Amino acid sequence: MKWENLSTYFSYGPQIRRLIYTTNTLEGFNRQLRKVPKSKAVFPNDDALRKTLYLTTWDITERWSMPYRDRGETYGQFIIEFGDRASIA
């Protein structure tokens, strides 16, 4: 990692840094899916693995709808930092 990129990361406030650090959704999703076959050594057939992956995916996506902690304070920091470019989508 280059120092310029890291120093840019630290130029933001703690709320924005926490959001940047925790928003790599795809990597987290893949990490949780990779845990599934490791937790159970043998699946009786491919369908059992497929069902387990489906239920794990369901569980992961349920947690995506949970509200972010300190959302109002974080949004305020976005407004201060980015002005009119920040909007609630």
PyMOL Python script that loads the backbone (N, CA, C, O; Angstrom):
from pymol import cmd

cmd.read_pdbstr("""\
ATOM      1  N   MET A   1       0.847  -1.173   0.000  1.00  0.00           N
ATOM      2  CA  MET A   1       0.000   0.000   0.000  1.00  0.00           C
ATOM      3  C   MET A   1       0.896   1.240   0.000  1.00  0.00           C
ATOM      4  O   MET A   1       1.884   1.302   0.731  1.00  0.00           O
ATOM      5  N   LYS A   2       0.552   2.189  -0.797  1.00  0.00           N
ATOM      6  CA  LYS A   2       1.335   3.416  -0.875  1.00  0.00           C
ATOM      7  C   LYS A   2       0.953   4.365   0.255  1.00  0.00           C
ATOM      8  O   LYS A   2      -0.201   4.415   0.680  1.00  0.00           O
ATOM      9  N   TRP A   3       1.935   5.112   0.731  1.00  0.00           N
ATOM     10  CA  TRP A   3       1.720   6.042   1.828  1.00  0.00           C
ATOM     11  C   TRP A   3       0.687   7.107   1.484  1.00  0.00           C
ATOM     12  O   TRP A   3      -0.082   7.522   2.352  1.00  0.00           O
ATOM     13  N   GLU A   4       0.655   7.559   0.222  1.00  0.00           N
ATOM     14  CA  GLU A   4      -0.306   8.591  -0.168  1.00  0.00           C
ATOM     15  C   GLU A   4      -1.737   8.109   0.050  1.00  0.00           C
ATOM     16  O   GLU A   4      -2.586   8.857   0.533  1.00  0.00           O
ATOM     17  N   ASN A   5      -1.996   6.852  -0.310  1.00  0.00           N
ATOM     18  CA  ASN A   5      -3.342   6.302  -0.125  1.00  0.00           C
ATOM     19  C   ASN A   5      -3.687   6.187   1.353  1.00  0.00           C
ATOM     20  O   ASN A   5      -4.805   6.499   1.763  1.00  0.00           O
ATOM     21  N   LEU A   6      -2.724   5.740   2.150  1.00  0.00           N
ATOM     22  CA  LEU A   6      -2.971   5.574   3.577  1.00  0.00           C
ATOM     23  C   LEU A   6      -3.160   6.922   4.259  1.00  0.00           C
ATOM     24  O   LEU A   6      -4.032   7.064   5.116  1.00  0.00           O
ATOM     25  N   SER A   7      -2.356   7.907   3.891  1.00  0.00           N
ATOM     26  CA  SER A   7      -2.501   9.226   4.509  1.00  0.00           C
ATOM     27  C   SER A   7      -3.831   9.874   4.113  1.00  0.00           C
ATOM     28  O   SER A   7      -4.395  10.638   4.896  1.00  0.00           O
ATOM     29  N   THR A   8      -4.335   9.587   2.927  1.00  0.00           N
ATOM     30  CA  THR A   8      -5.660  10.077   2.529  1.00  0.00           C
ATOM     31  C   THR A   8      -6.732   9.467   3.421  1.00  0.00           C
ATOM     32  O   THR A   8      -7.665  10.155   3.836  1.00  0.00           O
ATOM     33  N   TYR A   9      -6.601   8.186   3.713  1.00  0.00           N
ATOM     34  CA  TYR A   9      -7.543   7.489   4.589  1.00  0.00           C
ATOM     35  C   TYR A   9      -7.601   8.165   5.959  1.00  0.00           C
ATOM     36  O   TYR A   9      -8.686   8.358   6.508  1.00  0.00           O
ATOM     37  N   PHE A  10      -6.443   8.524   6.513  1.00  0.00           N
ATOM     38  CA  PHE A  10      -6.403   9.132   7.842  1.00  0.00           C
ATOM     39  C   PHE A  10      -6.791  10.607   7.842  1.00  0.00           C
ATOM     40  O   PHE A  10      -6.927  11.201   8.912  1.00  0.00           O
ATOM     41  N   SER A  11      -6.971  11.202   6.688  1.00  0.00           N
ATOM     42  CA  SER A  11      -7.402  12.600   6.656  1.00  0.00           C
ATOM     43  C   SER A  11      -8.892  12.739   6.988  1.00  0.00           C
ATOM     44  O   SER A  11      -9.347  13.836   7.313  1.00  0.00           O
ATOM     45  N   TYR A  12      -9.655  11.647   6.912  1.00  0.00           N
ATOM     46  CA  TYR A  12     -11.078  11.668   7.254  1.00  0.00           C
ATOM     47  C   TYR A  12     -11.261  11.456   8.748  1.00  0.00           C
ATOM     48  O   TYR A  12     -10.362  10.967   9.433  1.00  0.00           O
ATOM     49  N   GLY A  13     -12.434  11.829   9.247  1.00  0.00           N
ATOM     50  CA  GLY A  13     -12.763  11.644  10.654  1.00  0.00           C
ATOM     51  C   GLY A  13     -12.972  10.173  10.987  1.00  0.00           C
ATOM     52  O   GLY A  13     -13.060   9.338  10.087  1.00  0.00           O
ATOM     53  N   PRO A  14     -13.054   9.849  12.288  1.00  0.00           N
ATOM     54  CA  PRO A  14     -13.167   8.441  12.695  1.00  0.00           C
ATOM     55  C   PRO A  14     -14.435   7.755  12.185  1.00  0.00           C
ATOM     56  O   PRO A  14     -14.396   6.567  11.864  1.00  0.00           O
ATOM     57  N   GLN A  15     -15.557   8.475  12.102  1.00  0.00           N
ATOM     58  CA  GLN A  15     -16.795   7.857  11.622  1.00  0.00           C
ATOM     59  C   GLN A  15     -16.684   7.471  10.151  1.00  0.00           C
ATOM     60  O   GLN A  15     -17.104   6.382   9.760  1.00  0.00           O
ATOM     61  N   ILE A  16     -16.126   8.350   9.343  1.00  0.00           N
ATOM     62  CA  ILE A  16     -15.979   8.055   7.912  1.00  0.00           C
ATOM     63  C   ILE A  16     -14.956   6.945   7.714  1.00  0.00           C
ATOM     64  O   ILE A  16     -15.141   6.074   6.863  1.00  0.00           O
ATOM     65  N   ARG A  17     -13.870   6.969   8.499  1.00  0.00           N
ATOM     66  CA  ARG A  17     -12.864   5.898   8.383  1.00  0.00           C
ATOM     67  C   ARG A  17     -13.471   4.547   8.711  1.00  0.00           C
ATOM     68  O   ARG A  17     -13.183   3.560   8.034  1.00  0.00           O
ATOM     69  N   ARG A  18     -14.316   4.487   9.750  1.00  0.00           N
ATOM     70  CA  ARG A  18     -14.949   3.220  10.109  1.00  0.00           C
ATOM     71  C   ARG A  18     -15.843   2.733   8.971  1.00  0.00           C
ATOM     72  O   ARG A  18     -15.873   1.541   8.664  1.00  0.00           O
ATOM     73  N   LEU A  19     -16.566   3.653   8.354  1.00  0.00           N
ATOM     74  CA  LEU A  19     -17.443   3.283   7.245  1.00  0.00           C
ATOM     75  C   LEU A  19     -16.639   2.790   6.045  1.00  0.00           C
ATOM     76  O   LEU A  19     -17.009   1.797   5.417  1.00  0.00           O
ATOM     77  N   ILE A  20     -15.544   3.475   5.721  1.00  0.00           N
ATOM     78  CA  ILE A  20     -14.694   3.051   4.604  1.00  0.00           C
ATOM     79  C   ILE A  20     -14.114   1.674   4.887  1.00  0.00           C
ATOM     80  O   ILE A  20     -14.082   0.817   4.003  1.00  0.00           O
ATOM     81  N   TYR A  21     -13.662   1.461   6.100  1.00  0.00           N
ATOM     82  CA  TYR A  21     -13.018   0.202   6.458  1.00  0.00           C
ATOM     83  C   TYR A  21     -13.996  -0.964   6.408  1.00  0.00           C
ATOM     84  O   TYR A  21     -13.611  -2.078   6.051  1.00  0.00           O
ATOM     85  N   THR A  22     -15.249  -0.725   6.760  1.00  0.00           N
ATOM     86  CA  THR A  22     -16.206  -1.823   6.869  1.00  0.00           C
ATOM     87  C   THR A  22     -17.085  -1.999   5.642  1.00  0.00           C
ATOM     88  O   THR A  22     -17.985  -2.837   5.668  1.00  0.00           O
ATOM     89  N   THR A  23     -16.867  -1.251   4.573  1.00  0.00           N
ATOM     90  CA  THR A  23     -17.775  -1.351   3.437  1.00  0.00           C
ATOM     91  C   THR A  23     -17.278  -2.253   2.322  1.00  0.00           C
ATOM     92  O   THR A  23     -17.853  -2.248   1.234  1.00  0.00           O
ATOM     93  N   ASN A  24     -16.250  -3.012   2.555  1.00  0.00           N
ATOM     94  CA  ASN A  24     -15.817  -3.915   1.511  1.00  0.00           C
ATOM     95  C   ASN A  24     -16.716  -5.150   1.565  1.00  0.00           C
ATOM     96  O   ASN A  24     -16.312  -6.221   2.018  1.00  0.00           O
ATOM     97  N   THR A  25     -17.916  -4.970   1.100  1.00  0.00           N
ATOM     98  CA  THR A  25     -18.980  -5.962   1.223  1.00  0.00           C
ATOM     99  C   THR A  25     -18.664  -7.256   0.504  1.00  0.00           C
ATOM    100  O   THR A  25     -18.902  -8.339   1.039  1.00  0.00           O
ATOM    101  N   LEU A  26     -18.136  -7.157  -0.691  1.00  0.00           N
ATOM    102  CA  LEU A  26     -17.882  -8.354  -1.481  1.00  0.00           C
ATOM    103  C   LEU A  26     -16.845  -9.257  -0.829  1.00  0.00           C
ATOM    104  O   LEU A  26     -17.015 -10.476  -0.805  1.00  0.00           O
ATOM    105  N   GLU A  27     -15.779  -8.677  -0.303  1.00  0.00           N
ATOM    106  CA  GLU A  27     -14.764  -9.489   0.365  1.00  0.00           C
ATOM    107  C   GLU A  27     -15.334 -10.162   1.605  1.00  0.00           C
ATOM    108  O   GLU A  27     -15.050 -11.333   1.857  1.00  0.00           O
ATOM    109  N   GLY A  28     -16.129  -9.444   2.379  1.00  0.00           N
ATOM    110  CA  GLY A  28     -16.746 -10.024   3.564  1.00  0.00           C
ATOM    111  C   GLY A  28     -17.714 -11.138   3.209  1.00  0.00           C
ATOM    112  O   GLY A  28     -17.763 -12.168   3.882  1.00  0.00           O
ATOM    113  N   PHE A  29     -18.478 -10.930   2.157  1.00  0.00           N
ATOM    114  CA  PHE A  29     -19.425 -11.949   1.696  1.00  0.00           C
ATOM    115  C   PHE A  29     -18.683 -13.221   1.284  1.00  0.00           C
ATOM    116  O   PHE A  29     -19.060 -14.323   1.683  1.00  0.00           O
ATOM    117  N   ASN A  30     -17.628 -13.063   0.485  1.00  0.00           N
ATOM    118  CA  ASN A  30     -16.852 -14.226   0.051  1.00  0.00           C
ATOM    119  C   ASN A  30     -16.181 -14.928   1.223  1.00  0.00           C
ATOM    120  O   ASN A  30     -16.108 -16.156   1.248  1.00  0.00           O
ATOM    121  N   ARG A  31     -15.692 -14.168   2.188  1.00  0.00           N
ATOM    122  CA  ARG A  31     -15.046 -14.764   3.358  1.00  0.00           C
ATOM    123  C   ARG A  31     -16.041 -15.627   4.131  1.00  0.00           C
ATOM    124  O   ARG A  31     -15.703 -16.730   4.562  1.00  0.00           O
ATOM    125  N   GLN A  32     -17.262 -15.131   4.307  1.00  0.00           N
ATOM    126  CA  GLN A  32     -18.265 -15.894   5.037  1.00  0.00           C
ATOM    127  C   GLN A  32     -18.692 -17.141   4.268  1.00  0.00           C
ATOM    128  O   GLN A  32     -18.957 -18.180   4.872  1.00  0.00           O
ATOM    129  N   LEU A  33     -18.760 -17.048   2.943  1.00  0.00           N
ATOM    130  CA  LEU A  33     -19.111 -18.237   2.162  1.00  0.00           C
ATOM    131  C   LEU A  33     -17.993 -19.278   2.192  1.00  0.00           C
ATOM    132  O   LEU A  33     -18.266 -20.478   2.178  1.00  0.00           O
ATOM    133  N   ARG A  34     -16.738 -18.829   2.234  1.00  0.00           N
ATOM    134  CA  ARG A  34     -15.626 -19.783   2.289  1.00  0.00           C
ATOM    135  C   ARG A  34     -15.592 -20.547   3.605  1.00  0.00           C
ATOM    136  O   ARG A  34     -15.051 -21.652   3.657  1.00  0.00           O
ATOM    137  N   LYS A  35     -16.156 -19.986   4.668  1.00  0.00           N
ATOM    138  CA  LYS A  35     -16.191 -20.659   5.966  1.00  0.00           C
ATOM    139  C   LYS A  35     -17.109 -21.878   5.956  1.00  0.00           C
ATOM    140  O   LYS A  35     -16.895 -22.823   6.716  1.00  0.00           O
ATOM    141  N   VAL A  36     -18.123 -21.861   5.107  1.00  0.00           N
ATOM    142  CA  VAL A  36     -19.159 -22.899   5.138  1.00  0.00           C
ATOM    143  C   VAL A  36     -18.589 -24.297   4.927  1.00  0.00           C
ATOM    144  O   VAL A  36     -18.811 -25.158   5.779  1.00  0.00           O
ATOM    145  N   PRO A  37     -17.871 -24.572   3.846  1.00  0.00           N
ATOM    146  CA  PRO A  37     -17.372 -25.938   3.678  1.00  0.00           C
ATOM    147  C   PRO A  37     -16.304 -26.313   4.703  1.00  0.00           C
ATOM    148  O   PRO A  37     -16.102 -27.497   4.970  1.00  0.00           O
ATOM    149  N   LYS A  38     -15.622 -25.333   5.276  1.00  0.00           N
ATOM    150  CA  LYS A  38     -14.601 -25.635   6.278  1.00  0.00           C
ATOM    151  C   LYS A  38     -15.223 -26.069   7.595  1.00  0.00           C
ATOM    152  O   LYS A  38     -14.619 -26.846   8.334  1.00  0.00           O
ATOM    153  N   SER A  39     -16.425 -25.580   7.903  1.00  0.00           N
ATOM    154  CA  SER A  39     -17.063 -25.914   9.171  1.00  0.00           C
ATOM    155  C   SER A  39     -17.611 -27.338   9.181  1.00  0.00           C
ATOM    156  O   SER A  39     -17.782 -27.932  10.245  1.00  0.00           O
ATOM    157  N   LYS A  40     -17.880 -27.875   8.020  1.00  0.00           N
ATOM    158  CA  LYS A  40     -18.374 -29.246   7.921  1.00  0.00           C
ATOM    159  C   LYS A  40     -17.511 -29.960   6.894  1.00  0.00           C
ATOM    160  O   LYS A  40     -17.476 -29.571   5.727  1.00  0.00           O
ATOM    161  N   ALA A  41     -16.822 -30.995   7.326  1.00  0.00           N
ATOM    162  CA  ALA A  41     -15.824 -31.646   6.473  1.00  0.00           C
ATOM    163  C   ALA A  41     -16.444 -32.388   5.290  1.00  0.00           C
ATOM    164  O   ALA A  41     -15.880 -32.384   4.196  1.00  0.00           O
ATOM    165  N   VAL A  42     -17.594 -33.022   5.498  1.00  0.00           N
ATOM    166  CA  VAL A  42     -18.161 -33.854   4.436  1.00  0.00           C
ATOM    167  C   VAL A  42     -19.626 -33.483   4.218  1.00  0.00           C
ATOM    168  O   VAL A  42     -20.413 -33.414   5.162  1.00  0.00           O
ATOM    169  N   PHE A  43     -19.968 -33.249   2.971  1.00  0.00           N
ATOM    170  CA  PHE A  43     -21.362 -33.062   2.591  1.00  0.00           C
ATOM    171  C   PHE A  43     -21.792 -34.325   1.852  1.00  0.00           C
ATOM    172  O   PHE A  43     -21.055 -34.809   0.993  1.00  0.00           O
ATOM    173  N   PRO A  44     -22.968 -34.870   2.166  1.00  0.00           N
ATOM    174  CA  PRO A  44     -23.380 -36.128   1.538  1.00  0.00           C
ATOM    175  C   PRO A  44     -23.521 -36.033   0.022  1.00  0.00           C
ATOM    176  O   PRO A  44     -23.295 -37.015  -0.685  1.00  0.00           O
ATOM    177  N   ASN A  45     -23.891 -34.860  -0.479  1.00  0.00           N
ATOM    178  CA  ASN A  45     -24.000 -34.676  -1.927  1.00  0.00           C
ATOM    179  C   ASN A  45     -23.894 -33.184  -2.249  1.00  0.00           C
ATOM    180  O   ASN A  45     -23.837 -32.345  -1.350  1.00  0.00           O
ATOM    181  N   ASP A  46     -23.870 -32.875  -3.528  1.00  0.00           N
ATOM    182  CA  ASP A  46     -23.749 -31.476  -3.950  1.00  0.00           C
ATOM    183  C   ASP A  46     -24.952 -30.647  -3.529  1.00  0.00           C
ATOM    184  O   ASP A  46     -24.826 -29.457  -3.240  1.00  0.00           O
ATOM    185  N   ASP A  47     -26.118 -31.282  -3.497  1.00  0.00           N
ATOM    186  CA  ASP A  47     -27.329 -30.557  -3.133  1.00  0.00           C
ATOM    187  C   ASP A  47     -27.273 -30.076  -1.681  1.00  0.00           C
ATOM    188  O   ASP A  47     -27.761 -28.989  -1.372  1.00  0.00           O
ATOM    189  N   ALA A  48     -26.691 -30.867  -0.800  1.00  0.00           N
ATOM    190  CA  ALA A  48     -26.558 -30.463   0.604  1.00  0.00           C
ATOM    191  C   ALA A  48     -25.667 -29.232   0.728  1.00  0.00           C
ATOM    192  O   ALA A  48     -25.977 -28.316   1.491  1.00  0.00           O
ATOM    193  N   LEU A  49     -24.573 -29.204  -0.011  1.00  0.00           N
ATOM    194  CA  LEU A  49     -23.692 -28.037  -0.004  1.00  0.00           C
ATOM    195  C   LEU A  49     -24.413 -26.822  -0.585  1.00  0.00           C
ATOM    196  O   LEU A  49     -24.306 -25.717  -0.053  1.00  0.00           O
ATOM    197  N   ARG A  50     -25.141 -27.029  -1.669  1.00  0.00           N
ATOM    198  CA  ARG A  50     -25.878 -25.940  -2.311  1.00  0.00           C
ATOM    199  C   ARG A  50     -26.909 -25.337  -1.348  1.00  0.00           C
ATOM    200  O   ARG A  50     -27.041 -24.115  -1.269  1.00  0.00           O
ATOM    201  N   LYS A  51     -27.632 -26.184  -0.623  1.00  0.00           N
ATOM    202  CA  LYS A  51     -28.628 -25.695   0.334  1.00  0.00           C
ATOM    203  C   LYS A  51     -27.970 -24.934   1.481  1.00  0.00           C
ATOM    204  O   LYS A  51     -28.480 -23.904   1.923  1.00  0.00           O
ATOM    205  N   THR A  52     -26.836 -25.445   1.959  1.00  0.00           N
ATOM    206  CA  THR A  52     -26.123 -24.767   3.039  1.00  0.00           C
ATOM    207  C   THR A  52     -25.626 -23.401   2.587  1.00  0.00           C
ATOM    208  O   THR A  52     -25.725 -22.427   3.333  1.00  0.00           O
ATOM    209  N   LEU A  53     -25.092 -23.320   1.374  1.00  0.00           N
ATOM    210  CA  LEU A  53     -24.640 -22.032   0.841  1.00  0.00           C
ATOM    211  C   LEU A  53     -25.811 -21.069   0.661  1.00  0.00           C
ATOM    212  O   LEU A  53     -25.676 -19.872   0.913  1.00  0.00           O
ATOM    213  N   TYR A  54     -26.955 -21.588   0.228  1.00  0.00           N
ATOM    214  CA  TYR A  54     -28.144 -20.747   0.067  1.00  0.00           C
ATOM    215  C   TYR A  54     -28.575 -20.163   1.406  1.00  0.00           C
ATOM    216  O   TYR A  54     -28.848 -18.967   1.503  1.00  0.00           O
ATOM    217  N   LEU A  55     -28.636 -21.003   2.442  1.00  0.00           N
ATOM    218  CA  LEU A  55     -29.055 -20.519   3.757  1.00  0.00           C
ATOM    219  C   LEU A  55     -28.041 -19.537   4.342  1.00  0.00           C
ATOM    220  O   LEU A  55     -28.418 -18.580   5.020  1.00  0.00           O
ATOM    221  N   THR A  56     -26.772 -19.771   4.082  1.00  0.00           N
ATOM    222  CA  THR A  56     -25.742 -18.837   4.538  1.00  0.00           C
ATOM    223  C   THR A  56     -25.893 -17.501   3.826  1.00  0.00           C
ATOM    224  O   THR A  56     -25.784 -16.447   4.453  1.00  0.00           O
ATOM    225  N   THR A  57     -26.143 -17.536   2.520  1.00  0.00           N
ATOM    226  CA  THR A  57     -26.362 -16.306   1.758  1.00  0.00           C
ATOM    227  C   THR A  57     -27.570 -15.555   2.296  1.00  0.00           C
ATOM    228  O   THR A  57     -27.540 -14.331   2.417  1.00  0.00           O
ATOM    229  N   TRP A  58     -28.622 -16.276   2.615  1.00  0.00           N
ATOM    230  CA  TRP A  58     -29.825 -15.664   3.179  1.00  0.00           C
ATOM    231  C   TRP A  58     -29.487 -14.960   4.492  1.00  0.00           C
ATOM    232  O   TRP A  58     -29.915 -13.829   4.718  1.00  0.00           O
ATOM    233  N   ASP A  59     -28.723 -15.626   5.354  1.00  0.00           N
ATOM    234  CA  ASP A  59     -28.346 -15.052   6.642  1.00  0.00           C
ATOM    235  C   ASP A  59     -27.479 -13.805   6.464  1.00  0.00           C
ATOM    236  O   ASP A  59     -27.675 -12.812   7.164  1.00  0.00           O
ATOM    237  N   ILE A  60     -26.535 -13.849   5.543  1.00  0.00           N
ATOM    238  CA  ILE A  60     -25.646 -12.710   5.298  1.00  0.00           C
ATOM    239  C   ILE A  60     -26.450 -11.507   4.809  1.00  0.00           C
ATOM    240  O   ILE A  60     -26.249 -10.393   5.292  1.00  0.00           O
ATOM    241  N   THR A  61     -27.354 -11.720   3.859  1.00  0.00           N
ATOM    242  CA  THR A  61     -28.118 -10.601   3.305  1.00  0.00           C
ATOM    243  C   THR A  61     -29.124 -10.044   4.310  1.00  0.00           C
ATOM    244  O   THR A  61     -29.504  -8.878   4.205  1.00  0.00           O
ATOM    245  N   GLU A  62     -29.566 -10.845   5.278  1.00  0.00           N
ATOM    246  CA  GLU A  62     -30.441 -10.326   6.335  1.00  0.00           C
ATOM    247  C   GLU A  62     -29.708  -9.258   7.136  1.00  0.00           C
ATOM    248  O   GLU A  62     -30.302  -8.248   7.510  1.00  0.00           O
ATOM    249  N   ARG A  63     -28.428  -9.471   7.400  1.00  0.00           N
ATOM    250  CA  ARG A  63     -27.652  -8.516   8.189  1.00  0.00           C
ATOM    251  C   ARG A  63     -27.346  -7.244   7.413  1.00  0.00           C
ATOM    252  O   ARG A  63     -27.044  -6.221   8.028  1.00  0.00           O
ATOM    253  N   TRP A  64     -27.411  -7.269   6.088  1.00  0.00           N
ATOM    254  CA  TRP A  64     -27.152  -6.070   5.288  1.00  0.00           C
ATOM    255  C   TRP A  64     -28.206  -5.003   5.522  1.00  0.00           C
ATOM    256  O   TRP A  64     -27.925  -3.817   5.349  1.00  0.00           O
ATOM    257  N   SER A  65     -29.405  -5.393   5.908  1.00  0.00           N
ATOM    258  CA  SER A  65     -30.484  -4.424   6.078  1.00  0.00           C
ATOM    259  C   SER A  65     -30.455  -3.762   7.453  1.00  0.00           C
ATOM    260  O   SER A  65     -31.259  -2.870   7.725  1.00  0.00           O
ATOM    261  N   MET A  66     -29.543  -4.186   8.319  1.00  0.00           N
ATOM    262  CA  MET A  66     -29.450  -3.584   9.645  1.00  0.00           C
ATOM    263  C   MET A  66     -28.886  -2.166   9.518  1.00  0.00           C
ATOM    264  O   MET A  66     -27.973  -1.932   8.726  1.00  0.00           O
ATOM    265  N   PRO A  67     -29.427  -1.219  10.297  1.00  0.00           N
ATOM    266  CA  PRO A  67     -28.939   0.162  10.194  1.00  0.00           C
ATOM    267  C   PRO A  67     -27.508   0.289  10.708  1.00  0.00           C
ATOM    268  O   PRO A  67     -27.080  -0.435  11.607  1.00  0.00           O
ATOM    269  N   TYR A  68     -26.795   1.215  10.119  1.00  0.00           N
ATOM    270  CA  TYR A  68     -25.418   1.479  10.500  1.00  0.00           C
ATOM    271  C   TYR A  68     -25.390   2.279  11.800  1.00  0.00           C
ATOM    272  O   TYR A  68     -26.170   3.216  11.969  1.00  0.00           O
ATOM    273  N   ARG A  69     -24.500   1.917  12.711  1.00  0.00           N
ATOM    274  CA  ARG A  69     -24.400   2.603  13.995  1.00  0.00           C
ATOM    275  C   ARG A  69     -23.934   4.052  13.802  1.00  0.00           C
ATOM    276  O   ARG A  69     -23.050   4.317  12.988  1.00  0.00           O
ATOM    277  N   ASP A  70     -24.520   4.973  14.540  1.00  0.00           N
ATOM    278  CA  ASP A  70     -24.185   6.403  14.481  1.00  0.00           C
ATOM    279  C   ASP A  70     -24.349   6.971  13.076  1.00  0.00           C
ATOM    280  O   ASP A  70     -23.530   7.766  12.616  1.00  0.00           O
ATOM    281  N   ARG A  71     -25.401   6.559  12.410  1.00  0.00           N
ATOM    282  CA  ARG A  71     -25.635   6.966  11.027  1.00  0.00           C
ATOM    283  C   ARG A  71     -25.777   8.479  10.885  1.00  0.00           C
ATOM    284  O   ARG A  71     -25.257   9.059   9.932  1.00  0.00           O
ATOM    285  N   GLY A  72     -26.472   9.124  11.819  1.00  0.00           N
ATOM    286  CA  GLY A  72     -26.664  10.571  11.736  1.00  0.00           C
ATOM    287  C   GLY A  72     -25.361  11.339  11.870  1.00  0.00           C
ATOM    288  O   GLY A  72     -25.113  12.288  11.125  1.00  0.00           O
ATOM    289  N   GLU A  73     -24.530  10.931  12.817  1.00  0.00           N
ATOM    290  CA  GLU A  73     -23.239  11.595  13.008  1.00  0.00           C
ATOM    291  C   GLU A  73     -22.334  11.384  11.791  1.00  0.00           C
ATOM    292  O   GLU A  73     -21.642  12.304  11.355  1.00  0.00           O
ATOM    293  N   THR A  74     -22.348  10.175  11.255  1.00  0.00           N
ATOM    294  CA  THR A  74     -21.535   9.882  10.074  1.00  0.00           C
ATOM    295  C   THR A  74     -22.010  10.703   8.888  1.00  0.00           C
ATOM    296  O   THR A  74     -21.193  11.242   8.140  1.00  0.00           O
ATOM    297  N   TYR A  75     -23.322  10.803   8.706  1.00  0.00           N
ATOM    298  CA  TYR A  75     -23.852  11.602   7.599  1.00  0.00           C
ATOM    299  C   TYR A  75     -23.456  13.068   7.759  1.00  0.00           C
ATOM    300  O   TYR A  75     -23.139  13.736   6.775  1.00  0.00           O
ATOM    301  N   GLY A  76     -23.475  13.568   8.990  1.00  0.00           N
ATOM    302  CA  GLY A  76     -23.042  14.938   9.241  1.00  0.00           C
ATOM    303  C   GLY A  76     -21.591  15.158   8.846  1.00  0.00           C
ATOM    304  O   GLY A  76     -21.245  16.203   8.293  1.00  0.00           O
ATOM    305  N   GLN A  77     -20.742  14.177   9.126  1.00  0.00           N
ATOM    306  CA  GLN A  77     -19.336  14.289   8.729  1.00  0.00           C
ATOM    307  C   GLN A  77     -19.189  14.257   7.210  1.00  0.00           C
ATOM    308  O   GLN A  77     -18.334  14.944   6.651  1.00  0.00           O
ATOM    309  N   PHE A  78     -20.020  13.461   6.547  1.00  0.00           N
ATOM    310  CA  PHE A  78     -19.995  13.446   5.079  1.00  0.00           C
ATOM    311  C   PHE A  78     -20.383  14.810   4.519  1.00  0.00           C
ATOM    312  O   PHE A  78     -19.767  15.282   3.563  1.00  0.00           O
ATOM    313  N   ILE A  79     -21.398  15.449   5.102  1.00  0.00           N
ATOM    314  CA  ILE A  79     -21.830  16.773   4.643  1.00  0.00           C
ATOM    315  C   ILE A  79     -20.701  17.786   4.827  1.00  0.00           C
ATOM    316  O   ILE A  79     -20.439  18.598   3.940  1.00  0.00           O
ATOM    317  N   ILE A  80     -20.033  17.735   5.985  1.00  0.00           N
ATOM    318  CA  ILE A  80     -18.924  18.658   6.236  1.00  0.00           C
ATOM    319  C   ILE A  80     -17.792  18.417   5.245  1.00  0.00           C
ATOM    320  O   ILE A  80     -17.225  19.365   4.702  1.00  0.00           O
ATOM    321  N   GLU A  81     -17.466  17.155   5.011  1.00  0.00           N
ATOM    322  CA  GLU A  81     -16.322  16.809   4.159  1.00  0.00           C
ATOM    323  C   GLU A  81     -16.607  17.011   2.671  1.00  0.00           C
ATOM    324  O   GLU A  81     -15.764  17.531   1.940  1.00  0.00           O
ATOM    325  N   PHE A  82     -17.799  16.600   2.223  1.00  0.00           N
ATOM    326  CA  PHE A  82     -18.079  16.568   0.785  1.00  0.00           C
ATOM    327  C   PHE A  82     -19.147  17.554   0.323  1.00  0.00           C
ATOM    328  O   PHE A  82     -19.379  17.687  -0.879  1.00  0.00           O
ATOM    329  N   GLY A  83     -19.792  18.237   1.241  1.00  0.00           N
ATOM    330  CA  GLY A  83     -20.773  19.258   0.874  1.00  0.00           C
ATOM    331  C   GLY A  83     -21.943  18.707   0.087  1.00  0.00           C
ATOM    332  O   GLY A  83     -22.560  17.722   0.493  1.00  0.00           O
ATOM    333  N   ASP A  84     -22.254  19.337  -1.045  1.00  0.00           N
ATOM    334  CA  ASP A  84     -23.434  18.963  -1.829  1.00  0.00           C
ATOM    335  C   ASP A  84     -23.272  17.634  -2.560  1.00  0.00           C
ATOM    336  O   ASP A  84     -24.249  17.119  -3.104  1.00  0.00           O
ATOM    337  N   ARG A  85     -22.073  17.068  -2.589  1.00  0.00           N
ATOM    338  CA  ARG A  85     -21.889  15.765  -3.247  1.00  0.00           C
ATOM    339  C   ARG A  85     -22.429  14.621  -2.407  1.00  0.00           C
ATOM    340  O   ARG A  85     -22.663  13.533  -2.933  1.00  0.00           O
ATOM    341  N   ALA A  86     -22.635  14.839  -1.109  1.00  0.00           N
ATOM    342  CA  ALA A  86     -23.160  13.800  -0.226  1.00  0.00           C
ATOM    343  C   ALA A  86     -24.677  13.837  -0.265  1.00  0.00           C
ATOM    344  O   ALA A  86     -25.288  14.890  -0.087  1.00  0.00           O
ATOM    345  N   SER A  87     -25.276  12.687  -0.499  1.00  0.00           N
ATOM    346  CA  SER A  87     -26.735  12.597  -0.474  1.00  0.00           C
ATOM    347  C   SER A  87     -27.134  11.224   0.022  1.00  0.00           C
ATOM    348  O   SER A  87     -26.379  10.261  -0.110  1.00  0.00           O
ATOM    349  N   ILE A  88     -28.317  11.137   0.592  1.00  0.00           N
ATOM    350  CA  ILE A  88     -28.834   9.855   1.054  1.00  0.00           C
ATOM    351  C   ILE A  88     -29.453   9.154  -0.136  1.00  0.00           C
ATOM    352  O   ILE A  88     -30.376   9.674  -0.765  1.00  0.00           O
ATOM    353  N   ALA A  89     -28.944   7.974  -0.445  1.00  0.00           N
ATOM    354  CA  ALA A  89     -29.448   7.223  -1.602  1.00  0.00           C
ATOM    355  C   ALA A  89     -30.501   6.238  -1.185  1.00  0.00           C
ATOM    356  O   ALA A  89     -31.039   5.517  -2.025  1.00  0.00           O
TER     357      ALA A  89
END
""", "prot")
cmd.dss("prot")
cmd.show_as("cartoon", "prot")
cmd.util.cbc("prot")
cmd.orient("prot")
